[in-house]
Amino acid sequence: MTRSTRGAFEREYPELMRLFKTAFKEDEAELFDFLIRNDPALTSDSIRVATVDDKPVACSVALHRQIRTPLGSWVPGAVITLVACDPMYQGRGFGSAAVRDSLKYAAESGASLAILYGHPGYYPRFGFVPVLPAMITILDVNCMLSRGSESGVVTGSAGSAGNTGSTGSAGSTGSAGSTGSAGSAANTGSTGSAGSTGLAGISDNVSDTRRIAQSMRHLGGPEGSGNVSDSPDISATMNDSSLLVREVQNSDIPILADLYESQLAKYPCCVRRDASSWIWRPRGAMAGRSVLVICCNEPEQLIGYAFCMDNPDEGYLAVVEAAVSEKRFGSSIVRELARRAGNLGRRYLRINLTPDSPIVQAALCEGATQEYRPAAAGMACVLRWDVLLPGGYEVRMSECEVEQGLRTQCHYTSSYQEHHEWLQNSGCLPGTPADCLSSDDLFYLLHQGYPVLTAKRGPLTRFVLGYEDADLLIKDGSLRSLGNAMPLSSSNRPNRDSCDRRDSRDGRDSIDSPDSPDSRDSQDSPNSPSLYDTKSIRDLLCQDFRKSFPKWYLAPYWY
């Protein structure tokens, strides 16, 4: 039996369709067919297959995408999706081989970051780290409409067009989950988009949410960019009866794309979109899923949009994505969506947007409650660190952490591809090419040539992408501050002897001790730069790496 990994051939597409139908339900096969017909980024080479005697038995797809960094820039990235394994071959490493080959392909194609939704117990072995939290805002439609009726607010539905239907699920099934359906390749099951559970346990601590929103005002790239127009009073809105709500038309899509990029896609891990119509419409004709545009009626002017999914089983209308052209329209749009939910017989409006969204802030003013859900299914794998770091910083990896007993000169790398090539040249690459991506990888973060901390892949990814801040991670020991560190010059880099004495699994620093002769000489030199102490390192990191709210809005075609 010959095992290998490679890109797929177009002639194998029907066989892959059968594979998806065997491993999953119909939805994954439908998504695969949809992407083949519409997505120019999907090529036969981006479909990676694990084979037995040249027959595909497992598959993983790497879709080329532009992904937002914490610095506000766009970098080449990849969405890993449609991972499947023939049930007859599950549990034998074929699914894992396909995932690893997808990462290798993505890295060699120039990707700096890979993202997916998948099983949090399965994907960390490939270097993926949960970094995509969710803030679920729940508005009780009945209570809001009752208050509006008592205060004389217009409650009739305003010129709405189109029908959302009464079926479908808000992010709990469909291809939102299929971005992480690779869990089934190891019999681990698959999960859907973050925040797809019910309404139990919702917090009403609105003040905490507002503090989170205030702390996120710096998001959106350079100062002044990515912000909706301010209004002194968010509740000062137009007459709701002047609104027109209708299904999206092709002529609307360029405006929606601009709103998405300026208002929603400003967070780390967001995926860039263009104005291609296939991106902005739910896949197929499933009822209950629609992209709505909200316009002023006289004259007609688009002021916002919302991608909504009806969930009759749990009694809510989900707002998966929404943006407004001006903050002052937030309340009117929330009330219109709430009325739409009420007309469908739903008690709740469930909003899955970031805490600083004008839609969320307007819902809170209407009495909404919230629940913060830590990152679980939404994950990222860093393939190249340098594009994610502020100026003056770099990440290096010590080969002493790769394999206990390895004896070579020290070499530090900042990307998957460089590290993989070094491993191959060292003759220590165990198994498949992406084995060097692991949650146990140990890295050094340097500032101006000084190693200021060490961390494993998970904490460093959460820190660099803005999911967790330095203060918390240093306090719990996930980031190990290197006080009194010296530059990594040739005199104080770990040498073979230091690697020989070091246990590569115990996590201790391979930087020479301050008491070593080389370090003492460097510290005593009058030309040596000043040293960092632990407090200075913490202050520096908190200043240069700001906590954010990593977010990936799944485009309508995923559903």
NULO-410840 format. One record per residue (C-alpha): residue number from 0; residue in one letter; x, y, z. Coordinates in steps of 0.001 Angstrom, whole numbers, m for minus. Layout:
NUM, A, X, Y, Z
...
This chain:
0, M, 0, 0, 0
1, T, 1557, 3295, m1166
2, R, 616, 6427, 764
3, S, 1210, 9959, m512
4, T, m192, 13503, m609
5, R, m587, 15711, m3674
6, G, m2862, 18148, m5450
7, A, m6054, 16755, m6931
8, F, m6777, 16276, m10615
9, E, m9914, 17690, m12205
10, R, m10876, 14218, m13349
11, E, m11076, 13261, m9643
12, Y, m13744, 15865, m8786
13, P, m16671, 13402, m9071
14, E, m14800, 10993, m6804
15, L, m14219, 13792, m4285
16, M, m17932, 14642, m4418
17, R, m18695, 11039, m3461
18, L, m16108, 11304, m691
19, F, m17842, 14379, 805
20, K, m21241, 12700, 597
21, T, m19878, 9591, 2315
22, A, m18008, 11440, 5055
23, F, m20619, 14149, 5674
24, K, m24108, 15168, 4806
25, E, m25026, 16715, 1466
26, D, m23993, 20258, 2431
27, E, m20226, 19765, 2063
28, A, m20646, 18258, m1404
29, E, m22880, 21179, m2355
30, L, m20279, 23659, m1086
31, F, m17518, 21918, m3041
32, D, m19589, 22055, m6220
33, F, m20435, 25719, m5591
34, L, m16791, 26703, m5118
35, I, m15694, 24815, m8227
36, R, m18222, 26749, m10276
37, N, m17691, 30200, m8729
38, D, m14447, 30695, m6804
39, P, m11430, 31525, m9012
40, A, m9149, 30876, m6013
41, L, m10102, 27192, m6039
42, T, m7711, 25317, m8294
43, S, m6989, 21624, m8531
44, D, m3632, 22265, m6828
45, S, m5309, 23945, m3828
46, I, m7330, 20736, m3253
47, R, m4884, 18541, m1358
48, V, m5559, 14818, m1191
49, A, m4067, 11944, 760
50, T, m3954, 8847, m1392
51, V, m3644, 5087, m1098
52, D, m2181, 3579, m4244
53, D, m2890, 6967, m5902
54, K, m6593, 6852, m5003
55, P, m7831, 9867, m2911
56, V, m9104, 8761, 499
57, A, m8894, 12130, 2329
58, C, m9081, 15741, 1266
59, S, m8357, 19256, 2568
60, V, m8873, 22501, 658
61, A, m6765, 25663, 1081
62, L, m8585, 28707, m335
63, H, m6331, 31695, m1026
64, R, m7655, 34791, 762
65, Q, m6397, 38184, 1933
66, I, m6541, 38307, 5737
67, R, m6378, 41355, 8028
68, T, m3454, 41591, 10462
69, P, m3427, 43312, 13877
70, L, m1453, 46112, 12186
71, G, m4391, 46858, 9883
72, S, m2723, 45586, 6710
73, W, m3871, 42805, 4394
74, V, m1588, 39804, 3884
75, P, m1881, 36633, 1800
76, G, m3590, 33921, 3810
77, A, m5598, 30741, 3483
78, V, m8931, 29390, 4643
79, I, m8690, 25669, 5377
80, T, m11986, 23987, 4654
81, L, m13711, 20877, 3272
82, V, m11534, 18423, 5162
83, A, m12924, 14941, 4805
84, C, m11783, 11342, 5098
85, D, m13347, 8175, 3773
86, P, m14875, 6419, 6819
87, M, m13018, 3222, 5872
88, Y, m9697, 5061, 6338
89, Q, m10467, 7202, 9387
90, G, m8223, 6926, 12407
91, R, m5188, 5986, 10300
92, G, m3642, 9415, 9759
93, F, m4946, 10182, 6271
94, G, m7039, 13169, 7351
95, S, m4083, 14548, 9294
96, A, m1817, 14116, 6284
97, A, m4263, 16076, 4119
98, V, m4443, 18945, 6639
99, R, m659, 19103, 6955
100, D, m281, 19108, 3192
101, S, m2782, 21987, 2959
102, L, m678, 24031, 5368
103, K, 2490, 23196, 3477
104, Y, 847, 24209, 200
105, A, m483, 27451, 1747
106, A, 2915, 28380, 3187
107, E, 4761, 27646, m44
108, S, 2172, 29757, m1895
109, G, 3031, 32763, 300
110, A, 316, 32582, 2973
111, S, 1195, 34155, 6328
112, L, m1887, 32999, 8238
113, A, m4371, 30130, 7951
114, I, m7813, 30195, 9581
115, L, m10661, 27726, 10015
116, Y, m13653, 26756, 12104
117, G, m13182, 23240, 13439
118, H, m13013, 20931, 16416
119, P, m10854, 22511, 19163
120, G, m9723, 19075, 20297
121, Y, m8359, 18148, 16884
122, Y, m6731, 21060, 15110
123, P, m4208, 22339, 17682
124, R, m1962, 19373, 16780
125, F, m1393, 21127, 13442
126, G, m497, 24479, 15012
127, F, m4003, 25992, 15065
128, V, m4880, 28110, 18089
129, P, m8406, 29249, 19157
130, V, m8456, 33047, 18754
131, L, m11958, 33935, 17491
132, P, m14333, 34768, 20364
133, A, m17984, 35751, 20015
134, M, m20141, 38377, 21694
135, I, m23782, 37323, 21394
136, T, m26301, 40136, 21893
137, I, m29888, 39047, 22516
138, L, m32821, 41430, 22196
139, D, m36242, 40343, 23473
140, V, m38451, 41428, 20586
141, N, m41727, 41307, 22519
142, C, m40417, 43497, 25330
143, M, m38888, 46011, 22931
144, L, m42013, 46314, 20786
145, S, m44182, 46640, 23900
146, R, m42037, 49503, 25175
147, G, m42104, 51099, 21728
148, S, m45885, 50839, 21546
149, E, m46280, 52390, 24998
150, S, m44001, 55299, 24072
151, G, m45770, 55934, 20770
152, V, m43012, 54650, 18496
153, V, m44250, 53396, 15139
154, T, m44314, 49590, 15203
155, G, m45735, 48745, 11800
156, S, m43402, 47105, 9319
157, A, m41944, 49781, 7041
158, G, m41998, 49054, 3352
159, S, m40139, 45774, 3659
160, A, m39636, 43633, 606
161, G, m38639, 39998, 260
162, N, m39313, 37087, 2535
163, T, m36830, 35586, 4944
164, G, m38815, 32381, 5199
165, S, m39060, 30287, 8311
166, T, m36355, 27658, 8142
167, G, m32596, 27498, 8407
168, S, m30183, 27667, 11266
169, A, m28144, 30619, 12528
170, G, m24644, 29373, 12114
171, S, m25133, 26008, 13739
172, T, m25147, 23877, 10587
173, G, m24296, 24247, 6926
174, S, m20925, 25165, 5540
175, A, m20113, 27535, 8396
176, G, m19442, 24345, 10279
177, S, m17864, 22755, 7243
178, T, m14927, 25145, 7439
179, G, m13988, 22984, 10369
180, S, m15533, 19736, 9225
181, A, m12089, 18193, 9212
182, G, m12753, 17003, 12725
183, S, m14445, 14020, 11155
184, A, m11182, 13014, 9508
185, A, m10076, 11809, 12908
186, N, m13505, 10728, 14096
187, T, m13678, 13850, 16238
188, G, m16814, 15267, 14672
189, S, m17254, 18769, 13314
190, T, m18405, 22030, 14781
191, G, m20072, 25076, 13345
192, S, m19374, 28742, 13604
193, A, m18488, 30188, 16997
194, G, m21538, 31244, 18910
195, S, m24077, 28833, 17499
196, T, m25667, 27595, 20703
197, G, m28958, 28545, 22316
198, L, m29997, 31410, 24559
199, A, m29305, 29997, 28001
200, G, m27057, 31776, 30441
201, I, m27095, 35198, 28779
202, S, m25487, 37910, 30875
203, D, m27120, 41301, 31332
204, N, m23936, 43042, 32428
205, V, m24169, 45817, 29872
206, S, m21628, 48061, 31603
207, D, m18886, 45479, 31061
208, T, m19752, 45286, 27386
209, R, m19613, 49039, 27007
210, R, m16180, 49068, 28623
211, I, m15058, 46456, 26086
212, A, m16434, 48589, 23275
213, Q, m14684, 51695, 24597
214, S, m11395, 49825, 24795
215, M, m11735, 48863, 21102
216, R, m12059, 52384, 19694
217, H, m8515, 52210, 18389
218, L, m9431, 49452, 15923
219, G, m9631, 50079, 12234
220, G, m6087, 50756, 11081
221, P, m4655, 54267, 10875
222, E, m6260, 56985, 12928
223, G, m9529, 58145, 11473
224, S, m9987, 55167, 9143
225, G, m12625, 52482, 9354
226, N, m15047, 54467, 11505
227, V, m18714, 55137, 10841
228, S, m19806, 58737, 10934
229, D, m20312, 59874, 14495
230, S, m23540, 61353, 15771
231, P, m23906, 63033, 19186
232, D, m26918, 60868, 20056
233, I, m27205, 57302, 18777
234, S, m30949, 57267, 19493
235, A, m31603, 60394, 17433
236, T, m32903, 58608, 14316
237, M, m35251, 59163, 11432
238, N, m38894, 58165, 11456
239, D, m38844, 54368, 11145
240, S, m41756, 54431, 8696
241, S, m39471, 56068, 6129
242, L, m37301, 52938, 5864
243, L, m37391, 50495, 2962
244, V, m36078, 46943, 3581
245, R, m35553, 44694, 576
246, E, m33448, 41834, m750
247, V, m29985, 42711, m2037
248, Q, m29621, 43497, m5732
249, N, m26464, 43283, m7836
250, S, m26277, 47066, m8032
251, D, m26087, 47212, m4190
252, I, m23099, 44897, m3849
253, P, m20286, 47454, m4430
254, I, m21751, 49610, m1644
255, L, m22031, 46574, 636
256, A, m18412, 45646, m104
257, D, m17279, 49160, 871
258, L, m19322, 49060, 4087
259, Y, m17953, 45627, 4935
260, E, m14309, 46613, 4465
261, S, m14563, 49922, 6342
262, Q, m16867, 48871, 9185
263, L, m16563, 45113, 9714
264, A, m13305, 43899, 8197
265, K, m11079, 46042, 10420
266, Y, m10409, 43314, 12985
267, P, m7583, 40766, 12987
268, C, m8421, 37598, 11010
269, C, m11120, 39224, 8887
270, V, m11188, 38005, 5285
271, R, m11232, 40508, 2450
272, R, m14113, 40461, m39
273, D, m14652, 41983, m3438
274, A, m17908, 42868, m5152
275, S, m18411, 39510, m6883
276, S, m22091, 38664, m6613
277, W, m21506, 35000, m5663
278, I, m19796, 36086, m2426
279, W, m22759, 38148, m1242
280, R, m25607, 35678, m1618
281, P, m26442, 32639, 503
282, R, m25698, 29421, m1368
283, G, m28717, 27754, m2932
284, A, m32316, 28779, m2326
285, M, m32725, 27740, 1299
286, A, m35521, 29687, 2985
287, G, m34794, 31873, 5995
288, R, m31374, 33119, 4840
289, S, m31180, 36488, 3151
290, V, m29024, 39576, 2745
291, L, m31232, 42604, 3357
292, V, m30451, 46203, 2466
293, I, m31987, 49040, 4463
294, C, m32676, 52277, 2632
295, C, m34162, 55674, 3270
296, N, m37393, 55732, 1338
297, E, m37502, 59323, 115
298, P, m35182, 59518, m1716
299, E, m33951, 55914, m1711
300, Q, m30456, 55834, m208
301, L, m28746, 52713, 1158
302, I, m27897, 53270, 4838
303, G, m26986, 49723, 5898
304, Y, m27345, 46015, 5342
305, A, m27900, 42865, 7388
306, F, m27345, 39187, 6667
307, C, m30101, 37387, 8577
308, M, m30828, 33735, 9268
309, D, m34107, 32523, 10707
310, N, m34020, 29826, 13386
311, P, m37612, 28818, 14144
312, D, m36597, 25854, 16306
313, E, m34939, 28095, 18892
314, G, m37218, 31072, 18349
315, Y, m34835, 33735, 17080
316, L, m33802, 35657, 14006
317, A, m30004, 35787, 13821
318, V, m28122, 38818, 12528
319, V, m24912, 37194, 11324
320, E, m23484, 40355, 9793
321, A, m24623, 43978, 9618
322, A, m23174, 47409, 8953
323, V, m24493, 50987, 8849
324, S, m23279, 54045, 6991
325, E, m23822, 56288, 10039
326, K, m24196, 55543, 13733
327, R, m27441, 57504, 13971
328, F, m29168, 54878, 11826
329, G, m28334, 52058, 14257
330, S, m31486, 52276, 16364
331, S, m33822, 52442, 13383
332, I, m32221, 49387, 11819
333, V, m32374, 47424, 15081
334, R, m36061, 48238, 15504
335, E, m36795, 47268, 11897
336, L, m34993, 43934, 12292
337, A, m36827, 43331, 15573
338, R, m40159, 43942, 13855
339, R, m39137, 41544, 11122
340, A, m38366, 38913, 13778
341, G, m41741, 39554, 15404
342, N, m43564, 39172, 12095
343, L, m41919, 35752, 11723
344, G, m43152, 34796, 15196
345, R, m39653, 34886, 16746
346, R, m39204, 36165, 20277
347, Y, m35513, 37087, 20033
348, L, m33178, 38981, 17775
349, R, m29735, 37362, 18117
350, I, m26850, 39582, 16993
351, N, m23355, 38145, 16448
352, L, m21286, 41312, 15954
353, T, m18334, 42890, 17740
354, P, m19013, 44870, 20951
355, D, m18266, 48266, 19374
356, S, m20732, 47794, 16503
357, P, m23347, 50588, 16273
358, I, m25962, 47849, 15823
359, V, m24903, 46254, 19120
360, Q, m24810, 49593, 20932
361, A, m28293, 50426, 19661
362, A, m29598, 47011, 20786
363, L, m28172, 47592, 24270
364, C, m30056, 50890, 24420
365, E, m33195, 48877, 23639
366, G, m32572, 46563, 26618
367, A, m30570, 43744, 25015
368, T, m28491, 41324, 27088
369, Q, m25159, 39791, 26183
370, E, m22994, 36711, 26542
371, Y, m19255, 36596, 25825
372, R, m18068, 33260, 24445
373, P, m14320, 32557, 24520
374, A, m12623, 31320, 21386
375, A, m13087, 27596, 20724
376, A, m13949, 26495, 17164
377, G, m12547, 29597, 15442
378, M, m8781, 29098, 15057
379, A, m5713, 30503, 13343
380, C, m2322, 29038, 12481
381, V, 579, 31472, 11993
382, L, 2749, 30474, 9034
383, R, 4866, 33619, 9055
384, W, 5321, 35900, 12067
385, D, 7102, 38951, 10693
386, V, 4080, 40470, 8902
387, L, 2062, 40340, 12143
388, L, 4572, 42223, 14324
389, P, 5123, 45952, 14940
390, G, 8405, 47474, 13787
391, G, 11471, 46426, 15751
392, Y, 10081, 43019, 16708
393, E, 10900, 39580, 15369
394, V, 10117, 35988, 16313
395, R, 12730, 33263, 16278
396, M, 12590, 29579, 17060
397, S, 15282, 27517, 18725
398, E, 16080, 24166, 17169
399, C, 16643, 22792, 20671
400, E, 12830, 22607, 20955
401, V, 12421, 20552, 17784
402, E, 13760, 17209, 18840
403, Q, 15553, 16130, 21993
404, G, 19070, 15007, 21198
405, L, 19413, 17077, 18005
406, R, 22961, 18424, 17796
407, T, 23556, 21147, 15234
408, Q, 24517, 24776, 15229
409, C, 21647, 26974, 16384
410, H, 19442, 28454, 13708
411, Y, 16485, 30785, 14236
412, T, 13563, 31144, 11863
413, S, 10419, 33238, 11568
414, S, 8302, 31336, 9051
415, Y, 6930, 27862, 8484
416, Q, 8728, 27486, 5169
417, E, 12173, 28474, 6492
418, H, 11808, 26178, 9495
419, H, 10606, 23282, 7371
420, E, 13563, 23681, 4985
421, W, 15987, 23801, 7900
422, L, 14455, 20650, 9377
423, Q, 14811, 18833, 6075
424, N, 18434, 19906, 5690
425, S, 19126, 18771, 9262
426, G, 17768, 15317, 8490
427, C, 15413, 15413, 11456
428, L, 12015, 15849, 9804
429, P, 9775, 13124, 11271
430, G, 7035, 11993, 8920
431, T, 5052, 14477, 6883
432, P, 6226, 17991, 6011
433, A, 4137, 20009, 8458
434, D, 5132, 18047, 11560
435, C, 7153, 21092, 12575
436, L, 3881, 22948, 13273
437, S, 2850, 22018, 16784
438, S, 1267, 23538, 19867
439, D, 4527, 22670, 21686
440, D, 6725, 24855, 19441
441, L, 8741, 27292, 21587
442, F, 9561, 30764, 20282
443, Y, 11544, 33828, 21300
444, L, 10098, 37319, 20793
445, L, 12865, 39873, 20210
446, H, 12768, 43663, 20361
447, Q, 15633, 45562, 18752
448, G, 17692, 42380, 18897
449, Y, 16898, 41637, 22554
450, P, 14977, 38473, 23488
451, V, 12227, 39862, 25721
452, L, 10084, 36757, 26225
453, T, 9618, 33102, 25373
454, A, 6305, 31412, 24720
455, K, 4821, 28344, 23109
456, R, 2871, 28670, 19908
457, G, m558, 28937, 21545
458, P, 60, 31854, 23938
459, L, 2209, 33700, 21402
460, T, m486, 33397, 18712
461, R, m3200, 34612, 21108
462, F, m986, 37532, 22115
463, V, 188, 38622, 18656
464, L, m3339, 38431, 17142
465, G, m4779, 40511, 19977
466, Y, m6994, 37877, 21570
467, E, m5254, 38155, 24964
468, D, m3063, 40920, 26375
469, A, 510, 40674, 27612
470, D, m258, 41501, 31240
471, L, m2576, 38538, 31721
472, L, m367, 36097, 29818
473, I, 2766, 37126, 31741
474, K, 938, 36825, 35060
475, D, m268, 33289, 34339
476, G, 3138, 32235, 33014
477, S, 2080, 31658, 29413
478, L, 4522, 34359, 28304
479, R, 7882, 34117, 30112
480, S, 9525, 37500, 30393
481, L, 13302, 37478, 29958
482, G, 14439, 40252, 32291
483, N, 18049, 41477, 31889
484, A, 18225, 39889, 28436
485, M, 21097, 40594, 26057
486, P, 21076, 40889, 22230
487, L, 21315, 37626, 20348
488, S, 24840, 38238, 19131
489, S, 27227, 35472, 18187
490, S, 28729, 35616, 21682
491, N, 25541, 34769, 23560
492, R, 23461, 32635, 21202
493, P, 23076, 29084, 22442
494, N, 25971, 26925, 21248
495, R, 26136, 23181, 20821
496, D, 27267, 22634, 24370
497, S, 24347, 24617, 25777
498, C, 21965, 22652, 23565
499, D, 23587, 19414, 24707
500, R, 23004, 20328, 28350
501, R, 19431, 21407, 27733
502, D, 16341, 19257, 27925
503, S, 14331, 20351, 24925
504, R, 11055, 19436, 26622
505, D, 11403, 21290, 29905
506, G, 10818, 24789, 28495
507, R, 13860, 26425, 30107
508, D, 15647, 29223, 28237
509, S, 18526, 28357, 25963
510, I, 19863, 31928, 26306
511, D, 23093, 31914, 28309
512, S, 22776, 32687, 32000
513, P, 23632, 36278, 33042
514, D, 26412, 34727, 35106
515, S, 28125, 33144, 32081
516, P, 31438, 34700, 31013
517, D, 30095, 35927, 27671
518, S, 27116, 37619, 29299
519, R, 29189, 39255, 32035
520, D, 31604, 40642, 29451
521, S, 28737, 42072, 27412
522, Q, 27048, 43601, 30464
523, D, 30264, 45203, 31655
524, S, 31054, 46740, 28276
525, P, 30553, 50540, 28297
526, N, 29087, 50293, 24782
527, S, 26397, 47749, 25752
528, P, 22787, 48949, 25335
529, S, 20711, 49300, 28500
530, L, 19044, 46075, 29617
531, Y, 15323, 45419, 29908
532, D, 13856, 44513, 33271
533, T, 10596, 42601, 33698
534, K, 8456, 45707, 34310
535, S, 9905, 47493, 31288
536, I, 9160, 44463, 29125
537, R, 5558, 44301, 30337
538, D, 5042, 48038, 29733
539, L, 6622, 47799, 26289
540, L, 4469, 44855, 25205
541, C, 1243, 46388, 26522
542, Q, 2027, 49539, 24550
543, D, 2958, 47868, 21258
544, F, 500, 44909, 21243
545, R, m3037, 46051, 21987
546, K, m5879, 43730, 22821
547, S, m8434, 43508, 20041
548, F, m11391, 41322, 19044
549, P, m10273, 38908, 16296
550, K, m13236, 38220, 14075
551, W, m13966, 36288, 10907
552, Y, m17306, 37086, 9311
553, L, m18232, 34096, 7186
554, A, m19503, 35416, 3861
555, P, m23109, 34571, 2926
556, Y, m22038, 31883, 435
557, W, m20800, 29712, 3328
558, Y, m24409, 29250, 4434
